[in-house]
Amino acid sequence: MILRDIVNNCRVVSVTGNELSQITAVTPDSRKVTEGSLFLAVKGYQSDGHNYIAKAVAAGARAVVYESSAELSQETKEALGKVEAAVCVEDSRWALAQVADNYYDHPSRKLKLVGITGTNGKTTTVTLLYNLFMSLGYNCGLLSTIANYVGREESETTNTTSDPLTINRLMARMVEEGCEYCFMEVSSIGMEQQRVAALDFDCGIFSNLTHDHLDYHKTFAEYLRCKKLFFDSLGAKATAIINTDDKNGRVMVQNTAARVVTYALSTMADHTCRIMEQGLDGMLLKIDGQEVWTPIIGRHNAYNLLAIYTTAVELGTDKEEALVGISKLSSAKGRLETLKGPRNLSVIIDYAHTPDALENILDTLKEAAPGAYITTVFGCGGDRDRTKRPQMAAIAEKYSDRIIVTSDNSRTEKTEDIIEEIKAGFSAKGLAKAISIPDRREAIRTAILTAPQGSGILLAGKGHETYQIIGSETRHFDEREIVKEVFEAI
């Protein structure tokens, strides 16, 4: 593919050399450069790709894209003089998104692309949308925190929103495999870093906005702004679906060109839902006046299911067909995932790692099983937002009969230090019913072995993850395996 076509719409400032150069690969990683590659120098969160231009050229890069504002060393300038073409752009992050789209021949234009953003509910909603549309006979793709799918083929994922090259490569495969729909999570960080800047969305969904990622965004206002960017970028032919029970729902679409559709449980909206009955085995919902039973529980999941129904209907699915499909859906992995054990114990595994998410889950368990004894096992991630740690302690205290504070992904922080910051949020009453067990495996074992008969044990924070990050080491850690081992030993 020739360079001129690859850098189309990249906001090029200047081109030095041959813009008709034949490019064999594109990458922003100098370690992946091969003979004939286009290397994109991108200013990263931790390092600057402009510092690796010389290394990329030495590895065989045929062309380089760099940013006009970058301060280039003499070595870098000399390296740029050795390539067939050097392309100067206004914004290399923007350019990376456009290059990925061009290189893979605009795959998002050939799919019905649905994105969801919000603090909570993204993974559950996109996963269940994927499952619903697959069950309706459509071949679909999924890009989520848990996994990526091309049809039924699964691949692992490392970010909520992948880099532009990965996104477009996977979407190109979806097109090749005959997929009609693609459902993907769109994170605030992904928006701020312009990972989806070149994608053609047919539909955008807003779930809710609460406290999260302030370690990155610094302020809630900036976090909101990055979420809103998604809806600002939607075209006139797209549909924006918003939860109007959340006060930020209307804010999201203030400047959108898309058609706006609303859903809600508590306020007037285009599509509405009421929880008629609820138990540990499921909920009876009334969606747009029609009753539907689902094995999924929780008010937050009523919102998720209503968002799924609204999206399906707005994409042309028959209402009754959508409701029948929804009645057959089950929880996404690590989202209110329940394991039943001896002594009528219920272990609930959930990814809840924010104050709002933890409160939603605990409130759901109390609502679904009034009077049940609840043990909550949780920790907080290291090198992340520290302000939420005491908040989560206060929430655990409010809803739990017993609390075990333990490790999560401690990363470069000491687990004991994180635990002390969590415990600062307990009152004297909370401290009296809380214990600290830094080893998460031992914490889970203790919670199960000492739980009263018929009680519930919430393992919060890890959810779908099958690893723990301690220091710089990633260790295998699957809570399902640990729970089953303890159950077998009882």
Phi, psi and omega in degrees: 000139184277150185302318183304320179288326182291325183263016176300136178068022182267008182056057183287132176271316179199157176232125175249122180106205189266106180284357176263012178302140178276124182253131183259342180198159176230140180199146172264005183250112183299336180288342182256007180290134174235172181302124178093006183283158164259122179258128178254116179275111184243136175284111183268177181291327183244336180216164183248119181299341179295337178285353183245011181298315180300319179296320179294319179295319179296331180277356175115011179300132180271333180213157181225137171253129179222164187266140184297330183275354185289141174270114186258134177286167178298321179298319180294317179299319178294322179294320178297332178284349182263345182276161179295326180209139175238123185249118178264128183235162179292320186215113185287335175293314175302316181298320180300317179297318181290319179299316180299317179296315180293315185297324181262016173063047170051056184296329182294337178286343184259003178238159168270101189263124180241124178243149177231137175229161185146169181284309184239149174098353184298308185295314179301314184295312181292324180294315180290327174297315177301312180297320180297309184290329173295320180291336178276001175101006179267145171272129189225164172241157180221132174235105187218175177297324184283311184194162172252141178231137166245102191063236179264357183276126185257145171221151183286160178226153181246340181232156174302313174240116184290175177289159185302322181293318178296315180303309184289327176297315180293320178293325177296322176293323176300317178298316179299324183272005176081021177291142178259326182239151169225130179246129184217150173278140177236110183271161177296323178293320177299322178290313182299325180269008173060033181290336181247018188300332184257003185279147181257094182275135174271335185207137175235138183240135172249126182266300183189171179219117178222189187292116175189158174058025179285347172297330180265309186278342178075315180232155178295325180298320179290321177301314179298316181301318181292324176295317183295331179306326181299314182283330174299330185272350181292143180277173183294337180272354182273168177240131176255120182250119187234147174275108183275357171287338175273129185298341180270356182303310181292328179298321182303325188252016180301325185240019182277149175269351185285160172288132185258130176234137185246153172220152183193157172258334189243344183235171178294137181200170178294324179228131185232164181211146173230142173272115182273317179214156177207141175210181180295341182266357177151189182226149169255118181249152169243106183253121183048040175086356181250132180280140178213134178264138177226141177284357179272136184247163172107138179300320179297328177283335173297320175297315180300315181292325177292322176297321179294313178300312181301315180297314181299314181294317181292339176271003173106004179286140175299137185302314181294320178297321178295318180293319178298317179297319180296324181296341182261358182281149174237166186301149173289154181303129177078010177240101186051040179279121187251131175245122180268139183224188178302160181058027178057035178278145175237118176258122182252121179258124181215148184282359184313112181226013175236159179305314182296316181296318179296318179295320178301315182293312182295321177297322178298316181294319178294323180288319183284330182226073181304132177087352181290144177282125185242126172254128179248125177247121181203162172216191176224146182291144176279159179060029179226183183310114182274340184293337183279347186298305178293332178297317181292328176297315181297322180291316178300319179298319184298322189252344190258149173274334177212146183229134173240114179269130187216196181271159170235236170263092188288338179053233186271358176272158174280132180304319182298324179291320178297316180300319179296322178291325175295311184297339178296342180272354179277145167278180177300323179294321180292318179298329181291334180250014180244142172231159180245126175226097186303325179284112186295325177299315180291327178296317179295315180299315179297317181301316183287313186292334183255004182285139177296154179302138177078008184269173179246143181234115179264123173256103188255142170114327183264316177056242184284345186295141179242033182206164169231140178256111179242117187065234176256007184260133175257117184249145176296130180202101181246112184298330179299317180297317181294316180300314181296323177297317179292317178303317182293333182275347181286000000 
